[in-house]
Amino acid sequence: MTPDRKRQIQRTWSARGDVFTVGKRPQDKGTIGNLTMPIYIDVSAAVHQRAGLARYASRIAHTMITDHGQRHSFALFHNGSDSARRLVGFEGTPIRSVPFGSKPWRMSVWLAHLARMGFNSLVPGAELFHSTEHLLMPLQGVPTVMTVHDLAFNLYPAYHRRLNRWFLNSAMPLFVRRSTALITVSESSKRDLMRVYGVPEDKITVTYEAASPAFAPTPAERVAGVRSAHGLPERYLLTVGTIEPRKNLIRLVQALQLLRRKDRTLALVIVGGAGWLYQDFFELLERLDEPRSVLLSGYVPEEDLPAIICGAEALVMPSLYEGFGLPVLEAMACGTPVISSNASSLPELGGAAARYFDPHNTAEMAAAVEAVLSDSELRHDMRRQGMAQAARFSWKRTVGETLAVYERVLKRLP
């Protein structure tokens, strides 16, 4: 990179507070200026409501501040400018932000890494910076931790948009190499990280996610009220996740059609917004003889999701690949039977409490669902075992293990 280009980027990223100007040094907000070396947690995913990543970022930050705020100083960072509307429960926590959208921010981060520049002025006084998604801000002299949720962009490139795939395949090797420590959310993702990027095992810590305490058996009247409010059928299978090819929803709809040959009352409810490369899926829905057999709810308020899960006959997780698969634990915590793909991390979560199928085999998927729905005693056992399995995971434990990573990193510094 030429000296002129480097000076141009430096001018772009001089800042004053949260409003960026050219050629000025940053002025800290009063709250941040009074902190002693804060640990910054990147909550950009929570601001932009990126499904499972949003829940991970917000719960890590909230539980960390609540449980360990007396032990360490914490501050939040995000890109974008709508945190007041999106970040709930962080009143009084110092927040720094850049008013840029995802694409310009990602490119700026990557270019600054290539130029070996630091964005230290954006996180004044940082003791450590934790990136909770796949974008590591370049910092000089500040240790960094990055959570790698999955490597779907590398392992299933056909299922990602071309620009996103290009960016992640280009930038992630650099982010992985330059982070001080890495966190993954499953042993499966850890193995992928070691295999794809050759990361030493001792640089990676697995910290499982967990269902929030809100996911629990719900009174029947609450289930009925939420079902009515969302226009859900009496009997439905449920799946939760963004509509994109990796979620394998086409085969799930095909499996439902096999099941409906024997049971015309059974429907499928899909909770999650449209993601990318979903044209084939929607074309399939248009060809259905009974369009109401598959209902798309979009995103639902999080307070309604436990009741929707409790009202389901079973949660079906048909994914071809998951870094974690939080709906499995959320359903088990609610006492809903889980029937899952046997791919990637999912058997780690479901253990002996779930029933599994090959996600590439539609007939096997349908047979696994039918076996559960036709056996009331089996469903009773799955509910009991599932609640015990979900109880093995907790956010307090996740955050405690994450804090241990922070402290190990800080202890190694000279």
Stockholm file with secondary structure:
# STOCKHOLM 1.0

chainA/1-414         MTPDRKRQIQRTWSARGDVFTVGKRPQDKGTIGNLTMPIYIDVSAAVHQRAGLARYASRIAHTMITDHGQRHSFALFHNGSDSARRLVGFEGTPIRSVPFGSKPWRMSVWLAHLARMGFNSLVPGAELFHSTEHLLMPLQGVPTVMTVHDLAFNLYPAYHRRLNRWFLNSAMPLFVRRSTALITVSESSKRDLMRVYGVPEDKITVTYEAASPAFAPTPAERVAGVRSAHGLPERYLLTVGTIEPRKNLIRLVQALQLLRRKDRTLALVIVGGAGWLYQDFFELLERLDEPRSVLLSGYVPEEDLPAIICGAEALVMPSLYEGFGLPVLEAMACGTPVISSNASSLPELGGAAARYFDPHNTAEMAAAVEAVLSDSELRHDMRRQGMAQAARFSWKRTVGETLAVYERVLKRLP
#=GR chainA/1-414 SS CCHHHHHHHHHHTCEETTEECSSCCCCCCHHHHTSSSCEEEECHHHHHTCHHHHHHHHHHHHHHHHHHTTTSCEEEEEESSCHHHHCCSCTTSCEEEECCCHHHHHHHHHHHHHTTCCCGGGSTTCSEEEESSSCCCCCSSCCEEEEECCCHHHHSGGGSCHHHHHHHHHHHHHHHHHSSEEEESSHHHHHHHHHHHCCCGGGEEECCCCCCTTCSCCCHHHHHHHHHHTTCCSSEEEEESCBSGGGCHHHHHHHHHHHTTTCTTCEEEEEBCBCSSCHHHHHHHHTCSSGGGEEEEESCCTTTHHHHHHTSSEEEECCSCCSCCHHHHHHHHHTCCEEEECSTTHHHHHGGGSEEECTTCHHHHHHHHHHHHTCHHHHHHHHHHHHHHHHTCCHHHHHHHHHHHHHHHHHHCC
#=GC SS_cons         CCHHHHHHHHHHTCEETTEECSSCCCCCCHHHHTSSSCEEEECHHHHHTCHHHHHHHHHHHHHHHHHHTTTSCEEEEEESSCHHHHCCSCTTSCEEEECCCHHHHHHHHHHHHHTTCCCGGGSTTCSEEEESSSCCCCCSSCCEEEEECCCHHHHSGGGSCHHHHHHHHHHHHHHHHHSSEEEESSHHHHHHHHHHHCCCGGGEEECCCCCCTTCSCCCHHHHHHHHHHTTCCSSEEEEESCBSGGGCHHHHHHHHHHHTTTCTTCEEEEEBCBCSSCHHHHHHHHTCSSGGGEEEEESCCTTTHHHHHHTSSEEEECCSCCSCCHHHHHHHHHTCCEEEECSTTHHHHHGGGSEEECTTCHHHHHHHHHHHHTCHHHHHHHHHHHHHHHHTCCHHHHHHHHHHHHHHHHHHCC
//
